[in-house]
Amino acid sequence: MSLTKETQRAELHKTIWRIANDLRGSVDGWDFKTYVLGILFYRFISENLTAYLNASERSAGQADFDYAKLSDPQAEFGRKETVAEKGFYILPSELFANVRKRAANDENLNETLERVFKNIEGSAVGTDSEDDLKGLFDDLEVNSAKLGQTVAKRNEKLVKLLDAIGDLGLGSFSDHTIDAFGDAYEYLMQMYASSAGKSGGEYYTPQEVSELLARITVVGKTSVNKVYDPACGSGSLLLKFAKVLGKDNVRLGFFGQEINLTTYNLARINMFLHDVNYEKFDLTHGDTLLDPAHWDEEPFEAIVSNPPYSTKWEGDANPLLINDPRYAPAGVLAPKSKADLAFTMHMLHWLAVNGTAAIVEFPGVLYRGGAEQKIRKYLVDNNYVDAVIQLPPDLFFGTTIATCILVLKKSKKDSAILFIDASAEYVRGGNKNKLTEANQQRILDAFTTRKSEDYFARLVPYEDIKTNDYNIAVSSYVEREDNSEAVDITSLNAEIARIVKHQQELRNQIDAIVADLEGTL
C-alpha cells in the first residue's frame, strides 16, 4: 500500500472514530456502535445496488441511466431478477442518498427509516436470501430513547448520523475502492472492542491474529472448498481468507455460527460490507455445542476459531451428549465449567481429511488433568495434533493472558508434534501487544519448515509426549533462552574480598576518629 493511501486510510479512520464519539452524546459507545455500523451498512448496500444496476443498464446501451433518479413504479420492473442476483432490493426513494437529501425536512424521519429497513428485509422474503437478510436491522432501533427523549431529538441525531456517514470519503464503486467500506467497518469494530474491554473481546479477534490463523490453515494451498468458524463473532476471522487467498479461491464460501444475536447480525453485515454475496456465506444463530448448524455440509478444508475461553456448558449433565458423534470418540466430555475442548472436538469432527484447523486456546487446556487430559490423549494418540504455538501475552481485547494456537490435521506426514514459542514475537502498539508482519512470518516459517530451532521451535516425537502424560504446553518442550549475563566467579570473589577489606579499613578509620573525639571531650 502506498504511503499516500496509508495516510488517507489513517485520516479516514480518525474521522470515523471522531464522528462515532461526537454523535453518540450521552449514549454509551458500546450501545451506539449499532447505529454507526448500521447506517454505514445502509449506505453501502444502497451504493452497491445502484452501481450494480447502473453498470448493467449502461452496458445494455442506456449510457445515462441512473437508478437513483427513477420513480419507484419505474424501478419495480427489475425487482425479481435483482433480488435473485443481489439478495435484496431497495426502491429509489428509499436509497441512502435520497433519504438523506430529505432527512432534515422529514418530521417523521424515524418512521421513514423504520419503513425503509423493513422494506429492505421484506424484499428477500420468500427467496433464497431470506435468512441472510432477516433481522439485520433489528438492533437499529430508530425510536429508542437512547437517541433522545423526544421524536424531534431522535430525528436530529439521525440527521447528523446520515450526514456524517454520507460525507465519509469511501470512494466509489466504479473506482473499485469498495474495500474502504469493509475496512472502515473492521476499524470501527476494533475500536469499539478495544474501548469496551472484556465485552468487546468476546466478539472481535485482532486482525493480525486472524491473519496468522488463516495463513496457517492454507499453507501450500491456493484455494479451499470453504472456511468455517463455529464461534464466528463478528466474522472478521472468516473474512481474512478473502484477503489471504482471494474471495473467489474460497470456492463454496464462508460458514459460521454465533450464539449472540447482536454479534451474529454484525457478522452478516460484515459479509455484505466485504462484498461477499449472500449465496457465498452461510452464517447461523445458535449454540454450536448443543445445536450445531451445518450438519449436512461436507467437511471443511479450513477451520479457524477463537472460541470463548472457559465458558460453561451442559457437559455430562446432559446424558445425550456423550453419544454425540462429535464428542463420543474421546470417551469423555469437556468439564461443565470449561467448554474449550468441546469446541475443539466439534471442529475436529467438522474438519476435512485434507484440512487444517487453527484454534486459539486458553493455555490451561494444554496441561490440566482430568477429563481434559483424556481428551488430549485421544487427540495425540490419533495423531491429530500437528502443532502448538505459544502466543505473546496481551494480544486480545478484554484479557492480557498469553493464549496458544492449537493446529489440528487429519492427514499428518509424521507422528511428532511441533512446538513453537512465539511469546517474544510482538511489538507494543498503544495499550496492546501486536504481531507485526515480520512476527507472523517467523511463526509461519517455523510452522512450514517443521524443524527444531534453539529456543524457538522443537519437533517432539509422540513417545515423549505420551511419557509426559499428554501435556502439550509449549514451555514443557521449548527451552527459554537464558539472557542473564555469565558471571566470572573467581573475579567476583576477588571483588567481594576487596570490598570487605575496604569496608574494614573505613571502619578502622571511623573508630579512630570516634576515639579522637572521645579523647578531646
C-alpha positions in Angstrom: 0.0 0.0 0.0 1.4 3.4 -1.0 2.2 6.0 1.7 -0.5 8.3 0.4 -3.1 5.6 0.5 -2.0 4.6 4.0 -2.1 8.2 5.2 -5.6 8.7 3.6 -6.7 5.5 5.4 -5.4 6.7 8.8 -7.1 10.0 8.2 -10.4 8.3 7.4 -10.1 6.1 10.5 -9.5 9.2 12.7 -12.6 10.9 11.1 -14.8 7.8 11.6 -13.8 7.5 15.2 -14.3 11.2 15.9 -17.8 11.0 14.3 -18.7 8.0 16.3 -17.8 9.7 19.5 -19.1 13.2 18.7 -22.5 11.9 17.6 -23.2 9.5 20.5 -23.5 12.2 23.1 -24.7 10.6 26.3 -25.3 7.2 24.7 -22.8 4.5 25.8 -20.3 3.9 23.0 -20.9 0.2 23.0 -24.6 0.7 22.5 -24.2 3.4 19.9 -22.0 1.3 17.7 -25.1 -0.4 16.4 -26.2 3.0 14.9 -22.9 3.9 13.3 -22.3 0.4 11.9 -26.0 0.1 10.8 -26.1 3.4 8.9 -22.7 2.6 7.3 -24.2 -0.7 6.1 -27.4 1.1 4.8 -25.2 3.4 2.8 -23.1 0.6 1.5 -26.0 -1.6 0.2 -27.6 1.4 -1.4 -24.5 2.4 -3.3 -23.6 -1.2 -4.1 -27.1 -1.8 -5.6 -27.1 1.5 -7.5 -23.7 0.8 -9.0 -24.7 -2.8 -10.0 -27.9 -1.6 -11.7 -26.3 1.3 -13.4 -23.5 -0.8 -14.8 -26.0 -3.4 -16.0 -28.2 -0.9 -17.8 -25.4 1.2 -19.2 -23.7 -1.9 -20.7 -27.1 -2.7 -22.3 -27.0 0.7 -24.2 -28.6 3.2 -21.8 -25.5 5.4 -21.4 -27.0 7.9 -19.0 -29.1 5.5 -16.9 -29.2 6.5 -13.2 -31.2 4.2 -10.9 -31.3 6.8 -8.1 -33.3 9.1 -10.3 -36.1 6.7 -11.3 -39.5 6.8 -9.8 -40.5 3.8 -7.6 -43.0 2.4 -10.0 -40.4 2.6 -12.8 -38.0 0.7 -10.7 -40.3 -2.2 -9.9 -39.6 -3.9 -13.3 -36.2 -5.1 -12.2 -37.0 -6.3 -8.7 -37.2 -10.1 -9.2 -34.0 -10.5 -11.2 -32.1 -8.2 -8.9 -33.2 -10.0 -5.7 -32.1 -13.3 -7.3 -28.7 -11.8 -8.0 -28.0 -9.4 -5.1 -30.3 -10.9 -2.4 -32.2 -7.7 -1.7 -33.9 -4.7 -3.4 -34.2 -1.0 -2.5 -36.6 1.3 -4.3 -35.0 4.6 -5.5 -36.9 6.7 -2.9 -35.5 4.5 -0.2 -31.8 4.6 -1.2 -29.5 6.1 1.4 -28.7 9.2 -0.7 -32.3 10.1 -1.4 -33.5 9.6 2.2 -30.5 11.7 3.4 -31.5 14.5 1.0 -34.9 14.8 2.5 -33.9 14.0 6.1 -33.6 17.5 7.5 -37.1 18.3 6.5 -38.6 15.0 7.3 -40.5 15.3 10.6 -41.1 11.6 10.6 -37.5 10.6 9.7 -37.6 7.8 12.4 -40.7 6.3 10.8 -39.2 6.7 7.3 -36.1 4.8 8.3 -38.0 2.1 10.1 -40.1 1.6 7.0 -37.1 1.5 4.7 -35.3 -1.1 6.8 -38.5 -3.2 6.9 -38.8 -3.0 3.2 -35.2 -4.0 2.5 -35.6 -7.0 4.7 -39.0 -7.7 3.2 -37.6 -7.7 -0.3 -35.9 -11.0 0.5 -38.9 -12.8 2.0 -39.7 -16.0 0.1 -36.3 -16.0 -1.7 -33.0 -17.8 -1.2 -31.6 -14.8 0.6 -34.3 -14.5 3.2 -32.3 -16.0 6.1 -29.3 -13.8 5.2 -31.3 -10.6 5.5 -33.8 -11.5 8.2 -33.5 -9.3 11.3 -30.4 -7.5 10.0 -31.7 -4.1 11.2 -33.3 -5.3 14.4 -30.7 -3.7 16.6 -31.0 -0.3 14.8 -33.8 1.0 17.0 -34.7 4.4 15.5 -37.3 5.0 18.1 -35.1 4.3 21.1 -34.9 6.8 24.0 -31.1 6.3 23.8 -31.1 8.6 20.8 -33.1 11.3 22.6 -36.1 11.8 24.8 -38.4 13.2 22.1 -39.0 12.3 18.5 -37.6 15.6 17.4 -34.4 15.0 19.4 -34.1 11.5 17.9 -34.6 12.7 14.4 -32.0 15.5 15.0 -29.5 12.8 15.9 -30.4 10.6 13.0 -30.0 13.5 10.5 -26.5 14.1 11.9 -25.7 10.5 11.6 -26.9 10.2 8.0 -24.9 13.3 7.1 -21.7 12.2 8.9 -21.7 8.7 7.3 -22.7 10.2 4.0 -19.8 12.6 4.0 -17.2 9.9 4.6 -14.9 9.6 1.6 -15.2 5.9 1.0 -14.6 6.1 -2.8 -17.0 5.0 -5.5 -17.9 1.5 -6.6 -16.9 2.3 -10.2 -13.3 3.1 -9.0 -13.1 -0.4 -7.3 -12.3 1.3 -4.0 -15.1 -0.8 -2.5 -12.7 -2.3 0.2 -12.9 1.1 2.0 -16.3 0.2 3.4 -15.2 -3.2 4.8 -12.0 -1.6 6.1 -14.0 1.2 7.8 -16.3 -1.4 9.4 -13.4 -3.5 10.7 -11.7 -0.4 12.1 -14.8 0.7 13.9 -15.4 -2.8 15.4 -11.8 -2.9 16.5 -12.1 0.5 18.2 -15.4 -0.5 19.9 -13.9 -3.8 21.0 -10.9 -2.0 22.4 -12.9 0.6 24.3 -15.5 -2.0 25.6 -12.8 -4.1 27.3 -14.0 -7.5 28.3 -17.3 -7.5 26.5 -15.6 -6.3 23.3 -13.1 -9.1 23.4 -15.8 -11.7 23.1 -16.7 -10.8 19.6 -13.6 -9.5 17.9 -10.3 -11.1 17.2 -7.5 -8.6 16.3 -6.8 -8.5 12.6 -3.1 -9.7 12.8 -4.1 -12.8 14.8 -6.9 -13.5 12.4 -4.5 -13.3 9.5 -2.0 -15.6 11.1 -4.7 -18.2 11.8 -5.9 -18.0 8.2 -2.4 -18.3 6.8 -1.6 -21.3 8.9 -4.6 -23.2 7.6 -3.8 -22.6 3.9 -0.1 -23.4 3.8 0.7 -25.0 0.5 -2.8 -24.2 -0.9 -4.1 -21.7 -3.4 -7.7 -22.4 -2.8 -10.0 -24.3 -0.3 -13.5 -25.7 -0.6 -14.9 -23.5 2.2 -14.0 -22.0 5.5 -15.7 -22.4 8.9 -15.8 -20.8 12.4 -18.1 -22.3 15.0 -17.9 -19.2 17.2 -17.7 -16.7 14.5 -18.3 -13.4 16.4 -18.3 -10.5 14.0 -16.9 -12.7 11.2 -13.6 -11.0 10.8 -11.7 -14.2 11.2 -13.6 -15.8 8.3 -13.1 -12.8 6.1 -9.4 -12.9 6.5 -9.5 -15.7 3.9 -10.8 -13.3 1.3 -7.6 -11.3 1.9 -5.2 -14.2 2.2 -6.5 -16.4 -0.7 -8.8 -14.1 -2.6 -12.6 -14.3 -2.3 -13.0 -16.5 -5.3 -10.5 -19.0 -4.0 -12.8 -19.9 -1.2 -14.8 -21.9 -3.7 -18.0 -22.7 -1.8 -18.0 -19.8 0.7 -17.9 -18.8 4.3 -19.7 -20.7 7.1 -20.1 -19.9 10.7 -22.3 -20.0 13.8 -22.7 -17.4 16.6 -24.7 -17.6 19.9 -25.1 -13.8 20.5 -27.8 -12.3 18.3 -26.3 -8.8 18.0 -22.9 -10.2 17.1 -24.5 -12.6 14.6 -26.1 -9.5 12.9 -22.7 -7.8 12.9 -21.2 -10.8 11.2 -23.8 -10.9 8.4 -23.4 -7.1 7.8 -19.6 -7.6 7.8 -20.0 -10.2 5.0 -22.1 -7.8 2.8 -19.7 -4.9 3.5 -16.8 -7.0 2.2 -18.9 -7.6 -0.9 -19.4 -11.3 -0.2 -22.7 -12.0 -1.9 -25.5 -13.8 0.0 -25.0 -17.1 -1.8 -21.3 -17.2 -0.7 -22.0 -17.2 3.0 -24.0 -19.3 5.4 -24.0 -17.9 8.9 -26.4 -19.1 11.6 -27.5 -18.0 15.0 -27.4 -20.6 17.8 -25.4 -22.7 20.3 -22.8 -24.6 18.3 -22.1 -27.1 21.1 -25.7 -28.2 21.7 -27.4 -27.3 18.4 -24.9 -27.1 15.6 -25.9 -25.9 12.1 -24.2 -27.3 9.0 -24.6 -31.0 10.0 -25.3 -31.8 6.4 -22.3 -29.9 4.9 -19.4 -31.7 3.5 -16.3 -31.3 5.8 -14.4 -28.1 5.8 -10.8 -27.7 4.5 -10.1 -24.7 6.6 -11.4 -24.1 10.2 -10.4 -21.1 12.3 -11.7 -20.1 15.6 -11.2 -18.0 18.8 -14.0 -19.6 20.9 -14.9 -18.2 24.3 -12.4 -19.2 27.0 -13.5 -21.5 29.8 -17.2 -20.9 29.1 -19.8 -23.1 30.9 -21.8 -25.7 29.1 -24.1 -28.7 29.9 -21.4 -31.3 29.6 -22.1 -34.5 31.5 -25.3 -33.0 33.0 -26.8 -33.8 29.6 -26.8 -37.7 29.2 -27.2 -37.4 25.4 -24.0 -35.5 24.8 -21.7 -38.5 25.4 -23.4 -40.2 22.4 -23.0 -37.2 20.2 -20.7 -38.3 17.3 -18.6 -35.1 17.8 -17.7 -35.9 21.5 -18.1 -39.7 21.7 -14.7 -40.7 20.2 -12.8 -39.2 23.2 -14.9 -41.3 25.6 -15.3 -38.3 27.9 -16.9 -34.8 27.8 -15.1 -31.5 28.5 -15.8 -30.3 32.1 -19.0 -28.4 32.6 -17.1 -25.3 33.7 -14.7 -25.4 30.8 -16.1 -26.0 27.3 -12.8 -25.2 25.4 -12.1 -28.8 24.4 -15.8 -29.4 23.4 -15.3 -26.7 20.8 -12.0 -28.4 19.8 -13.7 -31.8 19.4 -16.6 -30.2 17.4 -14.1 -28.7 15.0 -12.2 -31.9 14.6 -15.4 -33.7 13.6 -16.2 -30.9 11.0 -12.6 -31.0 9.6 -11.9 -32.4 6.1 -9.4 -35.2 5.7 -7.1 -32.8 3.8 -8.0 -29.9 6.0 -6.3 -27.8 8.8 -7.9 -26.3 11.9 -6.2 -23.4 13.8 -7.8 -22.7 17.1 -7.0 -20.1 19.8 -6.9 -22.0 23.1 -6.8 -21.0 26.7 -3.4 -22.3 28.0 -4.9 -24.5 30.8 -6.4 -26.9 28.3 -2.9 -27.9 27.2 -1.8 -29.3 30.6 -4.7 -29.7 33.1 -5.6 -33.2 34.3 -9.0 -35.0 34.5 -11.3 -35.1 31.5 -9.2 -32.6 29.6 -6.2 -34.9 29.8 -8.2 -37.8 28.5 -9.4 -35.6 25.5 -5.8 -34.6 24.8 -4.8 -38.3 25.0 -7.4 -39.1 22.3 -6.1 -36.2 20.1 -2.4 -37.1 20.5 -2.9 -40.9 20.2 -4.8 -40.5 17.0 -2.2 -38.1 15.6 -4.5 -35.2 15.1 -2.3 -32.5 16.8 0.0 -31.0 14.3 1.4 -28.0 16.2 1.1 -25.9 19.3 2.1 -22.3 19.1 2.6 -20.1 22.2 1.5 -16.6 21.5 2.6 -13.4 23.3 0.5 -12.0 26.2 -1.9 -9.1 25.9 -2.9 -9.5 22.2 -6.6 -9.8 22.7 -9.2 -7.3 23.8 -10.6 -8.0 27.3 -7.8 -10.2 28.5 -4.0 -9.9 28.9 -3.5 -13.7 29.1 -1.0 -15.4 26.8 -3.0 -17.7 24.6 -1.9 -20.5 22.3 -2.8 -21.8 18.8 -3.7 -25.5 18.5 -3.3 -26.8 15.0 -5.2 -29.9 14.1 -4.8 -32.1 11.0 -6.3 -35.5 10.0 -3.5 -36.4 7.5 -0.2 -35.7 9.1 3.1 -36.9 7.4 4.7 -37.8 10.8 3.6 -38.6 14.3 5.6 -35.8 16.0 4.1 -32.5 17.3 5.8 -29.2 16.5 6.0 -26.7 19.4 6.7 -23.1 18.7 7.4 -20.5 21.4 6.4 -17.2 19.9 5.9 -15.5 23.2 8.5 -12.8 22.4 7.2 -12.2 18.8 5.4 -8.9 19.2 5.8 -5.1 19.3 3.9 -2.9 21.8 1.3 -0.8 20.0 -0.8 1.6 22.1 -2.2 -0.3 25.0 -1.9 -3.8 23.4 0.8 -6.1 22.0 0.7 -6.6 18.2 2.0 -9.3 15.8 3.8 -7.5 13.0 4.2 -8.9 9.5 7.7 -10.0 10.5 6.4 -11.7 13.7 3.8 -13.5 11.7 6.3 -14.6 9.1 8.7 -16.0 11.6 6.0 -18.1 13.1 4.8 -19.2 9.7 8.3 -20.1 8.5 8.8 -22.3 11.6 5.4 -23.9 11.1 6.1 -24.6 7.4 9.7 -26.0 7.7 8.7 -28.1 10.7 12.3 -28.2 12.1 13.7 -27.7 15.6 15.3 -24.3 16.3 17.0 -23.5 19.6 14.8 -21.5 22.0 12.0 -21.1 19.4 10.8 -24.4 17.9 11.0 -28.1 18.7 9.7 -31.2 16.9 8.8 -33.7 19.6 8.2 -37.4 19.0 4.9 -39.0 20.0 6.6 -41.2 22.7 8.0 -38.2 24.5 4.5 -36.6 24.8 3.0 -39.9 25.9 5.7 -40.2 28.6 4.9 -36.7 29.7 1.3 -37.6 30.5 0.0 -35.9 27.3 1.0 -32.4 28.5 1.2 -30.3 25.3 2.2 -26.9 26.8 4.9 -25.3 24.8 7.0 -24.4 27.8 7.4 -28.1 28.6 9.3 -28.7 25.4 10.9 -25.5 24.2 13.7 -24.2 26.4 13.7 -20.5 27.1 17.0 -18.7 26.3 18.9 -17.6 29.3 19.6 -13.9 28.7 21.3 -13.3 32.1 25.0 -12.4 31.9 27.6 -15.1 32.5 29.4 -14.4 35.8 33.2 -15.0 36.4 33.1 -16.5 40.0 36.8 -16.0 40.6 36.9 -12.3 39.8 33.5 -11.8 41.6 35.0 -13.4 44.8 38.1 -11.2 44.4 35.9 -8.1 44.1 33.9 -9.1 47.2 37.2 -9.7 49.1 38.4 -6.2 48.0 35.1 -4.6 49.1 35.2 -6.4 52.5 38.8 -5.3 53.1 37.9 -1.7 52.1 34.9 -1.7 54.4 37.2 -2.9 57.3 39.6 0.0 56.6 36.8 2.5 56.6 35.5 1.1 59.9 39.0 1.3 61.4 39.3 5.0 60.3 35.8 5.8 61.8 36.8 4.0 65.0 40.0 6.1 65.2 38.1 9.4 64.6 35.5 8.4 67.3 38.4 7.6 69.7 40.0 11.0 69.0 36.7 12.8 69.6 36.1 11.0 72.8 39.7 11.9 74.0 39.0 15.6 73.5 35.7 15.6 75.3 
